Amino acid sequence: MSLRVPNESIEVPSLTAIDPVLEWHSLSCELVTPMYGGGVKSVVVDEQMPIRASSIRGQLRFWWRLLAKNKWQLGSDKDIQKQEFALWGGMGSGDDDGTASQVFLRVSSIKNKKLKVENWASYEPNRRGRDVLQPEDWADVPYALFPAQGRSEKNPNEEPHALLREGFKWNLEVSFSSQLHDQLRSQVWETIRWWSNFGGIGARTRRGLGSFKIHENDFFDSIVDLKEIEALGFKVAIKHSKDATTSWKSAIKSLETFRQIGQGRNDYSSRSHWPEPDAIRQSTGQSLPTHTIRKTEGNFFPRAAFGLPIIFKFKDGGSGKNNDPDTKTLKANYKLSEKEILKFERLASPLIVRPYLDNKGSWNAMALLLPEPLKNDSKIQLMLDDTEVKFWDESYAEEIKPIHKNANTDPMQAFLTYFAK
């Protein structure tokens, strides 16, 4: 007997054929913020299969690795990888044909029932006749949704992307191989707890998209409280709010104001309080006449700590020696050794901002800083286009208003202080 995957022609063995004695545990889940993407195409909601067990498995593997290193302390990275493959399945090395997963997942109770997949914004003409982005109230977080805004130089007529609305419900069913011992089963349940509190479904989960909650049941306590977070040495800041949507908007707004208007600069017409623009002007020898005197000191790029890439676009850039520089992109290389460098552009943010449901049933805006943030002595090599640049020097903290004003010398710690205000 086999199961046919919807919308695909590939037949896969049934789980009962793999292990005839399967006991399924069902968790009732509900989106509390809209979901972005999640389908075969990363930015598109698949209306036939909006929630995929395969994508959930990927999320769970990430959180299992995080806990394996920081909570269970299961050994070196290589040791953890071997244990991950043994539990979750995966390919080994050499002549190893790979290992089947001992954890089975399936998604149920989805029958295309009242799917609300809607564009989160539209383009409307302003008083000058120029089209500007107008978010819907339920997704008024354009700072988190800039990849979904549509229109670009390549696609000038593209509409804002559609999201799966909050409130969508589904069941996640979990089962284990009969050979899996209790300690590993406990690890899986712990992983699901952390994922449900701090992860999500689809894309942009570290910016709160696809956040969900697991409804109470008699065998699974889903809430991870603050004491558990702090016991692992993770940094966290929260502020109380009235509901999940308000919490999400508040968390994203704090990040936006810290990096942009508010803390990062006074208004749209004023200069940045961060050092990157002055550092780029210094390295290129280009600036507007009014910008020849630096506002900040130090050629550093501390906002790299929030994730990469970062695109620096100057208002009057690129047309001559007395004008601002062309658009520049801050990327990252990974130094495997002094001679071997892996080039890549993206560096996932260690910062998660999202709604958080506490053990009293109240919603909060949350900022959670994962371990191993960017440091000067890390293996990450910052590249401004093709030129290596420096991340940060704490001795310049007094020069940088968003950091100094929040009584810190580290950009991420300064943000957590600001967030909690």
C-alpha positions as CSV (number, residue, x, y, z in Angstrom):
1,M,0.0,0.0,0.0
2,S,1.2,3.5,-0.7
3,L,0.3,7.1,-0.1
4,R,0.1,9.5,-3.1
5,V,1.4,13.0,-2.4
6,P,-1.2,15.6,-3.5
7,N,-0.3,17.4,-6.7
8,E,2.7,15.1,-7.3
9,S,3.1,11.9,-9.2
10,I,5.7,10.3,-6.9
11,E,4.4,7.4,-4.7
12,V,6.0,6.9,-1.3
13,P,5.8,4.0,1.1
14,S,3.2,4.2,3.8
15,L,4.4,4.8,7.3
16,T,2.7,1.6,8.5
17,A,4.8,-0.3,6.0
18,I,7.9,1.2,7.6
19,D,6.8,0.6,11.2
20,P,3.5,-1.3,11.6
21,V,3.1,-0.1,15.3
22,L,2.7,3.7,15.2
23,E,0.9,5.7,17.8
24,W,0.1,9.2,16.6
25,H,-0.1,12.2,18.9
26,S,-2.1,15.2,17.5
27,L,-1.3,18.8,18.3
28,S,-3.9,21.5,17.4
29,C,-2.1,24.5,15.9
30,E,-3.3,28.0,14.9
31,L,-1.5,30.8,13.1
32,V,-1.3,34.0,15.2
33,T,0.5,36.1,12.5
34,P,0.2,35.8,8.7
35,M,2.3,33.2,6.9
36,Y,4.6,34.2,4.0
37,G,5.4,31.5,1.4
38,G,5.8,28.0,2.6
39,G,5.0,26.3,-0.7
40,V,7.2,24.7,-3.4
41,K,8.0,28.3,-4.5
42,S,9.5,29.9,-1.4
43,V,7.4,33.1,-1.5
44,V,4.1,31.6,-2.6
45,V,1.4,30.1,-0.4
46,D,0.3,26.8,-1.8
47,E,-3.4,26.8,-1.4
48,Q,-3.7,23.1,-1.9
49,M,-1.1,22.3,0.8
50,P,-0.4,25.5,2.8
51,I,1.3,23.7,5.7
52,R,3.9,21.0,4.7
53,A,5.4,18.4,7.0
54,S,8.7,18.6,5.1
55,S,9.1,22.3,6.0
56,I,8.1,21.6,9.6
57,R,10.8,18.9,9.7
58,G,13.4,21.4,8.6
59,Q,12.4,23.9,11.3
60,L,12.5,21.2,13.9
61,R,16.0,20.1,12.9
62,F,17.3,23.6,13.4
63,W,15.8,23.9,16.9
64,W,17.0,20.4,17.8
65,R,20.5,21.3,16.9
66,L,20.3,24.5,18.9
67,L,19.1,22.6,22.0
68,A,21.6,19.8,21.4
69,K,24.5,22.3,21.6
70,N,23.2,24.7,24.3
71,K,20.9,22.6,26.5
72,W,21.7,18.9,26.2
73,Q,25.4,19.5,25.4
74,L,25.6,16.5,23.2
75,G,29.3,17.0,22.2
76,S,31.1,18.6,19.2
77,D,29.4,19.8,16.1
78,K,30.4,16.5,14.4
79,D,29.0,14.5,17.3
80,I,25.7,16.5,17.1
81,Q,25.5,16.0,13.3
82,K,25.8,12.2,13.7
83,Q,23.0,12.2,16.4
84,E,20.9,14.4,14.2
85,F,21.1,12.0,11.3
86,A,20.3,9.1,13.5
87,L,17.2,10.7,14.9
88,W,15.9,12.8,12.0
89,G,17.4,11.0,9.1
90,G,20.0,12.1,6.6
91,M,23.0,11.2,4.5
92,G,26.3,10.2,6.1
93,S,29.7,10.1,4.5
94,G,31.7,7.7,2.5
95,D,29.8,4.5,1.7
96,D,27.0,5.3,4.1
97,D,23.6,5.1,2.3
98,G,22.0,7.4,4.8
99,T,19.6,6.9,7.7
100,A,15.8,6.8,7.8
101,S,14.1,9.2,10.2
102,Q,12.8,7.8,13.5
103,V,10.4,10.7,13.8
104,F,7.3,10.8,11.6
105,L,5.3,13.9,11.0
106,R,2.1,14.5,9.1
107,V,-0.3,17.5,8.7
108,S,-4.0,16.9,8.9
109,S,-7.4,18.7,9.1
110,I,-6.6,20.8,6.0
111,K,-9.4,20.5,3.5
112,N,-9.1,23.9,1.8
113,K,-11.5,25.2,4.4
114,K,-11.9,28.9,4.3
115,L,-8.3,29.7,3.3
116,K,-7.7,33.4,3.5
117,V,-4.8,34.1,1.2
118,E,-4.7,37.9,0.6
119,N,-2.3,40.5,-0.6
120,W,-0.9,42.2,2.4
121,A,-0.7,45.7,0.7
122,S,-1.5,47.6,-2.5
123,Y,-0.1,50.4,-4.4
124,E,-2.2,53.6,-4.3
125,P,-1.4,57.0,-5.8
126,N,-0.5,59.8,-3.4
127,R,-1.2,63.5,-3.8
128,R,1.5,63.8,-6.4
129,G,0.2,60.9,-8.4
130,R,3.1,58.6,-7.4
131,D,2.2,55.1,-6.4
132,V,3.1,54.3,-2.8
133,L,2.8,51.1,-0.8
134,Q,-0.3,50.9,1.5
135,P,-0.3,48.0,3.9
136,E,-3.5,46.4,5.2
137,D,-4.0,46.9,8.9
138,W,-3.6,43.2,9.7
139,A,-0.1,43.3,8.1
140,D,1.0,46.8,8.8
141,V,4.7,45.8,9.2
142,P,6.3,46.8,5.9
143,Y,9.8,46.7,7.6
144,A,9.4,42.9,8.1
145,L,7.7,42.4,4.7
146,F,10.0,44.3,2.3
147,P,10.8,41.1,0.3
148,A,7.0,40.8,-0.3
149,Q,6.5,44.4,-1.5
150,G,6.4,43.5,-5.2
151,R,7.5,46.2,-7.6
152,S,11.2,46.3,-8.4
153,E,13.4,47.3,-11.3
154,K,13.1,43.8,-12.7
155,N,9.3,43.6,-12.1
156,P,7.9,47.2,-12.1
157,N,4.3,46.0,-12.2
158,E,4.4,43.2,-9.7
159,E,1.8,43.4,-7.0
160,P,2.6,42.8,-3.3
161,H,2.7,39.1,-2.4
162,A,-0.2,37.3,-0.8
163,L,0.0,35.9,2.7
164,L,-2.0,33.2,4.5
165,R,-4.0,35.1,7.1
166,E,-3.7,34.6,10.8
167,G,-6.4,32.3,12.4
168,F,-5.7,29.4,10.1
169,K,-5.8,26.1,12.0
170,W,-4.3,22.7,11.3
171,N,-3.2,19.6,13.2
172,L,0.4,18.4,13.5
173,E,0.6,14.7,14.1
174,V,3.7,13.2,15.5
175,S,4.8,9.5,15.8
176,F,8.0,7.7,16.6
177,S,9.7,4.5,15.5
178,S,9.0,1.7,18.0
179,Q,12.8,1.4,18.4
180,L,13.2,5.0,19.6
181,H,13.9,5.2,23.4
182,D,12.2,7.6,25.8
183,Q,15.1,10.0,26.1
184,L,15.1,10.8,22.4
185,R,11.3,11.1,22.4
186,S,11.6,13.7,25.1
187,Q,14.1,15.6,23.0
188,V,11.6,15.7,20.1
189,W,8.8,17.0,22.4
190,E,11.2,19.6,23.8
191,T,12.2,20.7,20.3
192,I,8.5,21.1,19.3
193,R,8.0,23.3,22.4
194,W,10.9,25.7,21.4
195,W,9.9,25.8,17.8
196,S,6.3,26.6,18.6
197,N,7.4,29.4,20.9
198,F,10.1,31.0,18.9
199,G,10.0,29.6,15.3
200,G,7.2,29.5,12.8
201,I,6.0,28.3,9.4
202,G,7.1,29.6,6.0
203,A,9.5,32.4,5.3
204,R,10.7,35.4,7.5
205,T,9.9,33.5,10.7
206,R,12.7,35.5,12.5
207,R,10.7,38.6,11.8
208,G,7.5,37.1,13.3
209,L,5.8,35.8,10.1
210,G,4.1,32.4,10.5
211,S,4.0,32.5,14.3
212,F,1.6,30.0,15.7
213,K,0.4,28.6,19.0
214,I,-0.4,25.1,20.1
215,H,-3.7,24.8,21.9
216,E,-3.8,23.1,25.3
217,N,-4.1,19.4,25.5
218,D,-3.7,16.8,28.2
219,F,-0.2,15.4,27.2
220,F,1.8,18.4,26.1
221,D,2.7,21.7,27.8
222,S,3.8,24.0,24.9
223,I,4.9,27.1,26.8
224,V,8.6,27.8,27.3
225,D,8.9,30.3,30.1
226,L,11.5,33.0,30.6
227,K,13.4,31.1,33.3
228,E,14.0,28.3,30.8
229,I,15.3,30.8,28.2
230,E,17.6,32.5,30.6
231,A,18.9,29.2,32.0
232,L,20.5,28.6,28.7
233,G,22.2,32.0,28.6
234,F,20.0,33.3,25.8
235,K,19.3,37.0,25.9
236,V,15.7,38.1,25.8
237,A,13.6,41.2,26.2
238,I,9.8,41.4,26.4
239,K,7.1,44.0,26.8
240,H,3.5,43.3,27.5
241,S,0.8,43.8,24.9
242,K,-2.9,43.0,24.4
243,D,-2.9,40.4,21.6
244,A,-0.6,38.6,19.1
245,T,-1.1,41.1,16.3
246,T,-0.3,44.1,18.4
247,S,2.7,42.3,19.9
248,W,4.0,41.5,16.5
249,K,3.6,45.1,15.2
250,S,5.2,46.5,18.4
251,A,8.2,44.1,18.1
252,I,8.9,45.0,14.4
253,K,8.4,48.7,15.1
254,S,11.0,48.6,17.8
255,L,13.5,47.0,15.4
256,E,12.7,49.5,12.7
257,T,13.1,52.6,14.9
258,F,16.3,51.3,16.4
259,R,17.9,50.8,13.0
260,Q,16.1,53.6,11.1
261,I,13.8,56.6,11.9
262,G,13.8,57.3,15.6
263,Q,17.0,56.0,17.0
264,G,18.9,55.4,13.7
265,R,18.2,58.9,12.4
266,N,15.9,61.8,13.4
267,D,13.8,61.8,10.2
268,Y,13.9,60.9,6.5
269,S,15.8,64.1,5.6
270,S,18.5,63.8,8.3
271,R,21.7,61.9,8.3
272,S,22.2,58.5,9.9
273,H,23.5,58.1,13.4
274,W,25.0,54.8,12.4
275,P,28.6,54.8,11.0
276,E,28.1,52.8,7.8
277,P,27.2,55.7,5.5
278,D,30.2,57.8,6.6
279,A,32.5,54.7,6.3
280,I,31.3,54.1,2.7
281,R,31.8,57.7,1.8
282,Q,35.3,57.6,3.3
283,S,36.3,54.5,1.4
284,T,34.9,55.7,-2.0
285,G,36.0,59.4,-1.6
286,Q,32.5,60.4,-2.7
287,S,30.0,62.6,-0.8
288,L,27.6,65.4,-1.2
289,P,29.2,68.8,-0.2
290,T,27.0,68.9,2.9
291,H,28.3,65.4,3.9
292,T,32.0,66.0,3.7
293,I,32.2,66.5,7.4
294,R,31.6,63.2,9.1
295,K,28.7,62.8,11.5
296,T,30.2,59.6,13.1
297,E,33.8,58.4,13.5
298,G,35.1,54.9,12.7
299,N,34.9,52.9,9.6
300,F,32.7,50.1,11.0
301,F,29.5,48.2,10.0
302,P,27.8,47.2,13.3
303,R,24.4,46.7,11.8
304,A,25.8,43.5,10.2
305,A,25.0,41.9,13.6
306,F,21.3,42.0,12.6
307,G,21.9,39.8,9.6
308,L,23.1,40.1,6.0
309,P,22.9,41.2,3.2
310,I,22.4,44.9,3.8
311,I,21.9,47.2,0.8
312,F,23.1,50.8,1.3
313,K,21.4,53.0,-1.2
314,F,22.3,56.7,-1.3
315,K,19.8,59.3,-2.3
316,D,22.0,61.1,-4.9
317,G,24.5,58.3,-5.5
318,G,26.8,57.6,-8.4
319,S,26.6,60.5,-10.8
320,G,29.9,62.2,-10.1
321,K,32.9,62.8,-7.8
322,N,30.9,65.3,-5.6
323,N,27.9,63.1,-5.2
324,D,27.2,60.2,-2.9
325,P,28.4,56.7,-3.7
326,D,26.7,54.1,-5.8
327,T,24.5,51.5,-4.1
328,K,26.7,49.2,-2.0
329,T,25.9,45.7,-0.7
330,L,27.3,44.3,2.5
331,K,27.8,40.5,2.3
332,A,29.7,37.8,4.1
333,N,32.4,35.2,3.4
334,Y,33.0,32.2,5.6
335,K,36.7,31.5,6.3
336,L,37.1,27.7,6.4
337,S,40.9,28.4,6.7
338,E,43.3,31.1,5.9
339,K,43.5,29.8,2.3
340,E,40.0,28.5,1.9
341,I,37.1,30.9,1.9
342,L,33.5,30.1,1.2
343,K,31.7,33.0,-0.5
344,F,28.0,33.6,0.4
345,E,25.8,36.6,0.7
346,R,23.3,35.7,3.4
347,L,23.9,35.6,7.1
348,A,20.9,34.6,9.1
349,S,20.0,37.1,11.9
350,P,20.6,35.8,15.4
351,L,17.7,38.0,16.5
352,I,14.1,36.8,16.6
353,V,11.3,39.4,17.0
354,R,7.8,38.1,17.3
355,P,4.8,37.7,19.6
356,Y,5.2,35.5,22.7
357,L,2.5,33.9,24.8
358,D,3.6,33.5,28.4
359,N,2.5,30.9,31.0
360,K,-0.1,33.3,32.3
361,G,-1.9,33.4,28.9
362,S,-0.8,37.0,28.1
363,W,0.7,38.1,24.8
364,N,4.0,40.0,24.7
365,A,6.3,41.5,22.1
366,M,9.5,39.6,22.3
367,A,13.1,40.0,21.2
368,L,15.2,36.8,21.5
369,L,19.0,36.8,20.8
370,L,20.3,33.4,19.8
371,P,23.8,32.3,20.7
372,E,26.9,33.0,18.6
373,P,26.3,36.6,17.4
374,L,28.7,38.2,15.0
375,K,32.0,39.1,16.5
376,N,35.3,40.6,15.2
377,D,37.1,37.3,15.9
378,S,34.6,35.1,14.2
379,K,35.1,33.2,11.0
380,I,32.8,35.6,9.2
381,Q,34.5,38.0,6.8
382,L,32.5,41.1,6.0
383,M,32.7,42.2,2.4
384,L,31.4,45.6,1.0
385,D,31.1,44.5,-2.6
386,D,34.6,43.2,-3.1
387,T,36.4,45.0,-0.2
388,E,36.8,43.5,3.2
389,V,35.5,45.8,6.0
390,K,35.5,45.7,9.8
391,F,32.5,44.8,11.9
392,W,32.8,46.9,15.1
393,D,35.1,48.4,17.7
394,E,33.4,49.0,21.1
395,S,35.8,51.9,21.9
396,Y,33.7,53.9,19.3
397,A,30.4,53.3,21.1
398,E,30.1,56.9,22.3
399,E,30.1,58.0,18.7
400,I,27.1,56.0,17.7
401,K,23.9,57.4,19.2
402,P,21.7,54.3,19.1
403,I,24.3,52.3,21.0
404,H,25.5,55.0,23.4
405,K,22.0,56.3,24.2
406,N,21.0,52.8,25.3
407,A,24.0,52.5,27.7
408,N,25.8,49.8,25.9
409,T,28.9,49.2,23.8
410,D,27.5,46.3,21.8
411,P,24.8,46.9,19.1
412,M,22.7,43.9,19.9
413,Q,22.7,44.5,23.6
414,A,21.8,48.1,23.0
415,F,18.8,47.0,20.9
416,L,17.6,44.6,23.7
417,T,17.8,47.5,26.2
418,Y,15.9,49.8,23.8
419,F,13.3,47.1,23.1
420,A,12.5,46.7,26.8
421,K,11.8,50.4,27.4
